[in-house]
Amino acid sequence: MSPAPKPLDPKQPDPERAGGDAQVDIRVDLAGCSDKAMLLARLAAALQFPDWFGHNWDALSDCLTDLSWLPARRYRIVLAQPEALRTAAPETLATLLEILGESAEFWAAEGVGFEFALSPTPTADPPAPGSPASAR
């Protein structure tokens, strides 16, 4: 009988993610975004979600706690120009922030950095997700 696998040390990066970029920075342009459907579509595009993304809150949570298609040791998501969403659908923005907070807790337990921020400034034309962080 083979020995039980050793649990990963949560303070050490997951070796399966070690091949990824040191950091992936993603800016999600929310200018003019006024509802949940538009928000989820913009997140899916910016984060290059897989085809199986179901465009609902549970699917968003599933994707944000997977990110296997964007391996990295640290993630930073900036939600640019959230004012329209905050005005038109404040509960949608609140739910998004709650899910992002839960995702940050998940990744912290995995030893992977995950942070997010709201920014009133417009997005620049950032490199595609997965490109080296040094180019950003």
Secondary structure, DSSP 8 states (H G I E B T S, - for coil): ---------TTS--GGGTTSBS-EEEEEE-TT--SHHHHHHHHHHHTT--TT--SSHHHHHHHHTT-TTS-BSEEEEEEE--HHHHHH-HHHHHHHHHHHHHHHHHHHHTT-EEEEEEESS-------TTS-GGG-
